[in-house]
Amino acid sequence: MNARRQPEKAEQFRKLHGGPRILALPNAWDVASARILEEAGYPAIATSSAGIAFSLGYPDGQRISKDEMLDVVARIANAVRVPVTADMESGYGTTIRDLAETAKAVIAAGAIGMNLEDVNGDEESSQVSLSLQVEKIRAIRETASAAGVPLVLNARTDIYLMPIGEAATRFERTVERLRAYHQAGADCVFAPGVSSRDTIAKLVKAIAAPLNILISPACPSLTEMEKIGVARVSAGSAVMRATLGLVRRIGREWMEAGTCASLFDGAIPFADVNRMMGRQTC
């Protein structure tokens, strides 16, 4: 990554959240998947923290180290021409200072954006207090500003995904948190686990900030979400898991049927992959 171009790429990425088209990001987990998505025409690459963790033999949930995560982010950022935003889970630390250091490391890795969750573990009791999460977001914003790279921050709440607290109050608590995150400096806010068209539409109106939705089988189509004002849609680890599903189908077919149709159906030709990997970034 050319450091002089990072601020330009950050602004380029920020503008993609303003429409008119929805920003669709099928998350990558390594250089090959990132280059495939770039060549398919995507204007930016978002990493999947779970996808990267799985590919290196870790479960999701910050079991992978920050350095190992950022090593992959850096490889991706150096391999593609488009902006790269890094999913950094809950920031690999619990203090304001930790989050400032993580923001510096994300910028050093060549990324121009960052996802930040508001839970530190697998239990709802691990949700970070609203006031502390706001301070973390402010620290990231101040750190990025001092570094001269306007890092595009996507602040996430797991109230629906985990889920956290009483169902009857989830909407109001989600709105409260995402409004506060936006006011603290988040460029985009993220509500994974929401799939109802009506709830998504209500969130768009109530938050009045670029909203990111995690795609699922229960979600409206991307076209429909664009119509109701969703700014960004991501896939999380779904693309990586779909790829693993293909590996499992190939393995079972070989083992159980002694055939190999699934191995070659839709495979990218060797020459195409070799060309992509040999391509110069600049």
The 8 nearest C-alpha neighbors of each residue, nearest first, counted from 0:
[[1, 77, 109, 2, 76, 5, 4, 108],
 [0, 2, 3, 4, 5, 109, 77, 281],
 [3, 1, 5, 4, 0, 109, 6, 107],
 [4, 2, 1, 5, 6, 7, 0, 148],
 [3, 5, 7, 2, 1, 6, 8, 0],
 [4, 6, 8, 2, 7, 3, 9, 111],
 [7, 5, 148, 9, 8, 4, 149, 10],
 [8, 6, 4, 10, 5, 9, 11, 3],
 [7, 9, 11, 5, 10, 6, 82, 12],
 [10, 8, 111, 6, 12, 11, 7, 149],
 [11, 9, 13, 7, 12, 8, 14, 6],
 [10, 12, 8, 14, 9, 13, 7, 15],
 [11, 13, 9, 15, 10, 14, 8, 82],
 [14, 12, 10, 15, 11, 16, 9, 151],
 [13, 15, 16, 11, 12, 17, 10, 18],
 [14, 16, 12, 13, 17, 18, 22, 11],
 [17, 15, 14, 230, 13, 18, 22, 209],
 [18, 16, 14, 15, 19, 230, 209, 13],
 [19, 17, 20, 16, 21, 15, 230, 22],
 [18, 20, 17, 21, 225, 15, 16, 230],
 [21, 19, 18, 22, 225, 230, 15, 17],
 [20, 22, 230, 225, 231, 18, 23, 19],
 [23, 21, 231, 230, 232, 16, 15, 20],
 [22, 24, 232, 231, 233, 21, 25, 41],
 [23, 25, 233, 26, 232, 45, 22, 234],
 [26, 24, 234, 233, 23, 238, 27, 235],
 [27, 25, 45, 46, 47, 24, 234, 235],
 [26, 28, 46, 33, 32, 47, 29, 45],
 [27, 29, 51, 50, 47, 46, 32, 26],
 [30, 28, 32, 31, 27, 33, 75, 71],
 [29, 31, 75, 33, 32, 34, 78, 74],
 [32, 30, 34, 33, 29, 35, 276, 275],
 [31, 33, 35, 27, 34, 29, 30, 36],
 [34, 32, 30, 27, 36, 31, 35, 37],
 [33, 35, 37, 31, 36, 32, 38, 30],
 [34, 36, 32, 38, 33, 37, 39, 31],
 [37, 35, 39, 33, 34, 38, 41, 32],
 [36, 38, 34, 41, 39, 40, 35, 33],
 [37, 39, 35, 40, 36, 34, 41, 33],
 [40, 38, 36, 37, 41, 35, 34, 42],
 [41, 39, 38, 37, 42, 36, 43, 35],
 [40, 42, 37, 43, 36, 39, 44, 38],
 [41, 43, 81, 40, 37, 44, 82, 12],
 [44, 42, 82, 81, 41, 83, 45, 12],
 [43, 45, 83, 82, 84, 33, 46, 24],
 [46, 44, 84, 26, 83, 85, 24, 27],
 [45, 47, 27, 26, 85, 86, 28, 48],
 [46, 48, 50, 26, 49, 235, 28, 236],
 [49, 47, 51, 86, 50, 52, 46, 87],
 [50, 48, 59, 52, 47, 51, 236, 53],
 [51, 49, 47, 236, 53, 28, 52, 48],
 [50, 52, 28, 54, 48, 49, 53, 47],
 [51, 53, 57, 49, 55, 50, 54, 63],
 [54, 52, 56, 50, 57, 55, 51, 58],
 [53, 55, 51, 52, 56, 50, 57, 28],
 [56, 54, 52, 53, 57, 51, 63, 50],
 [55, 57, 53, 54, 52, 58, 63, 51],
 [58, 56, 52, 53, 55, 63, 62, 59],
 [59, 57, 53, 52, 62, 60, 56, 49],
 [58, 60, 49, 52, 61, 62, 57, 53],
 [59, 61, 62, 58, 120, 88, 121, 49],
 [62, 60, 63, 59, 88, 91, 64, 89],
 [61, 63, 60, 57, 58, 64, 59, 52],
 [64, 62, 61, 52, 57, 67, 65, 68],
 [65, 63, 67, 66, 68, 62, 61, 91],
 [64, 66, 68, 67, 69, 91, 63, 61],
 [65, 67, 69, 64, 68, 70, 63, 104],
 [68, 66, 70, 64, 69, 65, 63, 71],
 [69, 67, 65, 66, 70, 71, 64, 72],
 [70, 68, 72, 66, 71, 67, 73, 65],
 [69, 71, 67, 73, 68, 72, 66, 74],
 [72, 70, 74, 69, 73, 68, 75, 29],
 [73, 71, 69, 75, 74, 70, 76, 68],
 [74, 72, 108, 76, 70, 71, 75, 109],
 [73, 75, 71, 77, 72, 76, 78, 70],
 [74, 76, 30, 78, 72, 73, 77, 71],
 [77, 75, 73, 78, 109, 74, 83, 79],
 [78, 76, 0, 74, 75, 79, 73, 280],
 [77, 79, 75, 76, 280, 74, 30, 80],
 [80, 78, 81, 280, 76, 77, 34, 75],
 [81, 79, 280, 82, 78, 281, 76, 77],
 [80, 82, 43, 79, 42, 83, 44, 37],
 [83, 81, 43, 8, 44, 12, 111, 84],
 [84, 82, 44, 110, 45, 76, 43, 111],
 [83, 85, 112, 45, 113, 110, 111, 44],
 [86, 84, 113, 46, 87, 112, 45, 114],
 [85, 87, 114, 48, 113, 46, 88, 47],
 [86, 88, 90, 114, 85, 115, 89, 113],
 [87, 89, 116, 115, 90, 86, 114, 61],
 [90, 88, 116, 115, 91, 119, 117, 87],
 [89, 91, 87, 92, 88, 98, 115, 101],
 [92, 90, 89, 65, 61, 101, 93, 88],
 [91, 93, 97, 90, 94, 98, 89, 101],
 [92, 94, 97, 95, 91, 98, 90, 119],
 [95, 93, 97, 96, 92, 98, 135, 131],
 [94, 96, 98, 135, 97, 99, 138, 134],
 [95, 97, 99, 94, 98, 100, 138, 93],
 [98, 96, 92, 94, 100, 95, 99, 101],
 [99, 97, 101, 95, 100, 96, 90, 102],
 [98, 100, 96, 102, 139, 101, 97, 138],
 [101, 99, 103, 97, 98, 102, 104, 96],
 [100, 102, 98, 104, 103, 99, 105, 97],
 [101, 103, 105, 99, 104, 100, 139, 98],
 [104, 102, 100, 106, 101, 105, 107, 99],
 [103, 105, 107, 101, 106, 102, 108, 100],
 [106, 104, 102, 108, 107, 103, 110, 101],
 [105, 107, 109, 103, 108, 104, 110, 102],
 [106, 108, 104, 109, 105, 103, 110, 73],
 [109, 107, 73, 105, 106, 110, 104, 69],
 [108, 110, 106, 107, 0, 76, 73, 111],
 [111, 109, 83, 106, 84, 112, 108, 105],
 [110, 112, 9, 150, 84, 83, 5, 151],
 [113, 111, 84, 151, 150, 152, 110, 85],
 [112, 114, 85, 152, 84, 86, 153, 151],
 [115, 113, 86, 153, 87, 154, 152, 85],
 [114, 116, 154, 89, 88, 155, 87, 90],
 [115, 117, 89, 155, 88, 118, 156, 154],
 [118, 116, 127, 156, 126, 89, 155, 132],
 [119, 117, 126, 125, 127, 116, 120, 89],
 [120, 118, 125, 89, 126, 117, 127, 121],
 [121, 119, 125, 122, 118, 60, 126, 123],
 [120, 122, 123, 125, 119, 60, 118, 161],
 [123, 121, 124, 125, 120, 126, 161, 118],
 [122, 124, 125, 163, 126, 121, 161, 162],
 [123, 125, 122, 126, 120, 127, 118, 163],
 [126, 124, 119, 123, 118, 120, 122, 127],
 [125, 127, 118, 124, 117, 123, 119, 128],
 [126, 128, 117, 118, 132, 125, 129, 131],
 [129, 127, 131, 130, 132, 126, 117, 133],
 [128, 130, 132, 131, 133, 127, 176, 179],
 [129, 131, 133, 128, 132, 134, 127, 135],
 [132, 130, 134, 128, 133, 129, 135, 127],
 [133, 131, 135, 129, 134, 130, 127, 128],
 [132, 134, 136, 130, 131, 135, 183, 180],
 [135, 133, 131, 137, 132, 136, 138, 130],
 [136, 134, 132, 138, 95, 133, 137, 131],
 [137, 135, 133, 139, 138, 134, 140, 183],
 [136, 138, 140, 134, 135, 139, 183, 141],
 [137, 139, 135, 141, 136, 140, 99, 142],
 [140, 138, 142, 136, 99, 137, 141, 102],
 [139, 141, 137, 143, 138, 142, 144, 136],
 [142, 140, 144, 138, 143, 139, 137, 145],
 [143, 141, 139, 145, 144, 140, 99, 138],
 [142, 144, 146, 140, 148, 145, 141, 149],
 [143, 145, 141, 147, 146, 142, 149, 148],
 [144, 146, 142, 143, 147, 141, 148, 140],
 [147, 145, 143, 144, 148, 142, 103, 106],
 [146, 148, 144, 145, 143, 149, 6, 142],
 [147, 149, 6, 143, 146, 150, 144, 5],
 [150, 148, 143, 144, 9, 6, 151, 147],
 [149, 151, 112, 111, 148, 143, 152, 9],
 [152, 150, 112, 186, 13, 113, 149, 111],
 [151, 153, 185, 113, 186, 112, 150, 114],
 [152, 154, 187, 114, 188, 185, 113, 186],
 [155, 153, 188, 115, 189, 185, 114, 152],
 [154, 156, 189, 116, 188, 115, 190, 117],
 [155, 157, 117, 158, 190, 116, 189, 173],
 [156, 158, 160, 159, 161, 191, 155, 162],
 [157, 159, 163, 162, 156, 160, 161, 173],
 [160, 158, 162, 192, 157, 161, 193, 163],
 [159, 161, 192, 162, 157, 191, 158, 193],
 [162, 160, 157, 163, 159, 158, 123, 192],
 [161, 163, 159, 160, 158, 157, 164, 123],
 [164, 162, 158, 123, 161, 159, 165, 157],
 [165, 163, 166, 162, 169, 158, 168, 123],
 [164, 166, 167, 168, 169, 163, 162, 158],
 [167, 165, 169, 168, 164, 163, 170, 162],
 [166, 168, 165, 169, 170, 171, 164, 172],
 [167, 169, 166, 171, 170, 165, 172, 164],
 [170, 168, 172, 166, 171, 167, 173, 158],
 [169, 171, 173, 172, 168, 174, 167, 202],
 [170, 172, 174, 173, 168, 169, 175, 167],
 [173, 171, 175, 169, 174, 170, 168, 176],
 [172, 174, 170, 176, 175, 171, 169, 177],
 [173, 175, 171, 177, 172, 176, 178, 206],
 [176, 174, 172, 178, 173, 177, 171, 179],
 [175, 177, 179, 173, 178, 174, 180, 172],
 [176, 178, 180, 174, 179, 175, 188, 173],
 [179, 177, 181, 175, 180, 176, 206, 174],
 [178, 180, 182, 176, 177, 181, 183, 175],
 [181, 179, 177, 183, 178, 182, 185, 133],
 [180, 182, 185, 178, 184, 183, 179, 177],
 [181, 183, 179, 184, 180, 178, 185, 177],
 [184, 182, 180, 181, 137, 133, 179, 185],
 [183, 185, 181, 182, 137, 186, 140, 136],
 [184, 186, 181, 152, 187, 180, 154, 153],
 [187, 185, 152, 151, 153, 184, 181, 188],
 [188, 186, 153, 209, 185, 210, 152, 154],
 [189, 187, 154, 210, 153, 155, 211, 177],
 [188, 190, 155, 211, 154, 210, 212, 191],
 [189, 191, 156, 212, 155, 193, 211, 192],
 [192, 190, 213, 160, 193, 212, 189, 157],
 [191, 193, 160, 159, 194, 190, 213, 157],
 [194, 192, 191, 195, 159, 190, 199, 212],
 [193, 195, 218, 217, 192, 196, 199, 215],
 [196, 194, 198, 197, 199, 193, 218, 217],
 [195, 197, 199, 198, 200, 219, 194, 218],
 [196, 198, 200, 195, 199, 201, 202, 194],
 [199, 197, 201, 195, 200, 196, 202, 193],
 [198, 200, 202, 196, 201, 197, 195, 203],
 [201, 199, 197, 203, 198, 202, 227, 196],
 [200, 202, 198, 204, 199, 203, 205, 197],
 [201, 203, 205, 199, 204, 200, 206, 198],
 [202, 204, 200, 201, 206, 205, 207, 199],
 [205, 203, 201, 202, 207, 206, 200, 228],
 [204, 206, 202, 203, 207, 201, 174, 178],
 [205, 207, 208, 178, 203, 204, 202, 174],
 [208, 206, 204, 205, 203, 209, 178, 202],
 [207, 209, 206, 210, 187, 181, 188, 203],
 [210, 208, 187, 230, 188, 16, 211, 229],
 [211, 209, 188, 230, 229, 189, 187, 208],
 [210, 212, 231, 189, 232, 188, 230, 190],
 [211, 213, 232, 191, 190, 214, 189, 231],
 [214, 212, 191, 233, 234, 232, 215, 211],
 [213, 215, 234, 233, 218, 212, 232, 216],
 [214, 216, 218, 217, 213, 194, 234, 192],
 [215, 217, 218, 214, 219, 194, 220, 213],
 [218, 216, 215, 194, 219, 195, 214, 193],
 [219, 217, 194, 215, 216, 214, 195, 220],
 [218, 220, 223, 196, 224, 221, 217, 194],
 [221, 219, 223, 222, 224, 218, 225, 214],
 [220, 222, 224, 223, 225, 219, 21, 232],
 [223, 221, 225, 220, 224, 226, 219, 21],
 [222, 224, 226, 220, 225, 221, 219, 227],
 [225, 223, 221, 227, 226, 229, 222, 220],
 [224, 226, 222, 228, 223, 21, 229, 227],
 [227, 225, 223, 224, 228, 222, 229, 221],
 [228, 226, 224, 225, 200, 229, 223, 203],
 [227, 229, 225, 226, 230, 224, 203, 200],
 [230, 228, 225, 224, 210, 231, 227, 203],
 [231, 229, 209, 21, 210, 16, 22, 211],
 [230, 232, 211, 22, 21, 23, 229, 210],
 [233, 231, 212, 23, 211, 213, 24, 22],
 [234, 232, 24, 213, 25, 235, 23, 214],
 [233, 235, 25, 214, 237, 26, 213, 236],
 [236, 234, 47, 237, 26, 233, 213, 25],
 [235, 237, 50, 239, 47, 238, 49, 240],
 [238, 236, 240, 239, 234, 235, 241, 26],
 [239, 237, 241, 240, 236, 242, 25, 234],
 [238, 240, 242, 236, 241, 237, 50, 243],
 [239, 241, 243, 237, 242, 238, 236, 244],
 [242, 240, 244, 238, 243, 239, 237, 245],
 [241, 243, 239, 245, 240, 244, 238, 246],
 [244, 242, 240, 246, 245, 241, 247, 239],
 [245, 243, 241, 247, 242, 246, 240, 248],
 [244, 246, 248, 242, 243, 247, 249, 241],
 [245, 247, 243, 249, 244, 248, 250, 242],
 [248, 246, 250, 244, 245, 249, 251, 243],
 [249, 247, 245, 251, 250, 246, 252, 244],
 [250, 248, 246, 252, 247, 251, 261, 262],
 [251, 249, 247, 253, 248, 252, 254, 246],
 [252, 250, 254, 248, 253, 249, 255, 247],
 [251, 253, 256, 249, 255, 254, 250, 258],
 [252, 254, 257, 250, 258, 251, 256, 255],
 [255, 253, 251, 252, 257, 256, 250, 258],
 [254, 256, 252, 251, 253, 257, 258, 250],
 [257, 255, 252, 258, 253, 254, 251, 259],
 [256, 258, 253, 254, 255, 252, 259, 251],
 [259, 257, 256, 253, 252, 260, 255, 261],
 [258, 260, 262, 261, 253, 252, 249, 257],
 [261, 259, 262, 263, 264, 258, 249, 252],
 [262, 260, 264, 263, 259, 249, 248, 252],
 [263, 261, 259, 260, 249, 264, 266, 265],
 [262, 264, 266, 261, 260, 265, 259, 267],
 [263, 265, 261, 266, 262, 260, 259, 267],
 [266, 264, 263, 267, 261, 262, 268, 260],
 [267, 265, 263, 264, 268, 262, 269, 261],
 [266, 268, 265, 269, 271, 272, 270, 263],
 [269, 267, 271, 270, 266, 272, 273, 265],
 [268, 270, 272, 271, 273, 267, 274, 266],
 [271, 269, 273, 268, 272, 274, 267, 275],
 [270, 272, 274, 268, 273, 269, 275, 267],
 [273, 271, 275, 269, 274, 270, 276, 268],
 [272, 274, 270, 276, 271, 275, 269, 277],
 [273, 275, 277, 271, 272, 276, 270, 278],
 [276, 274, 272, 278, 277, 273, 271, 34],
 [275, 277, 273, 274, 278, 272, 31, 34],
 [278, 276, 274, 275, 273, 279, 272, 280],
 [279, 277, 275, 276, 274, 280, 273, 78],
 [278, 280, 281, 277, 78, 276, 275, 79],
 [279, 281, 78, 79, 80, 278, 77, 0],
 [280, 279, 80, 79, 278, 78, 0, 1]]
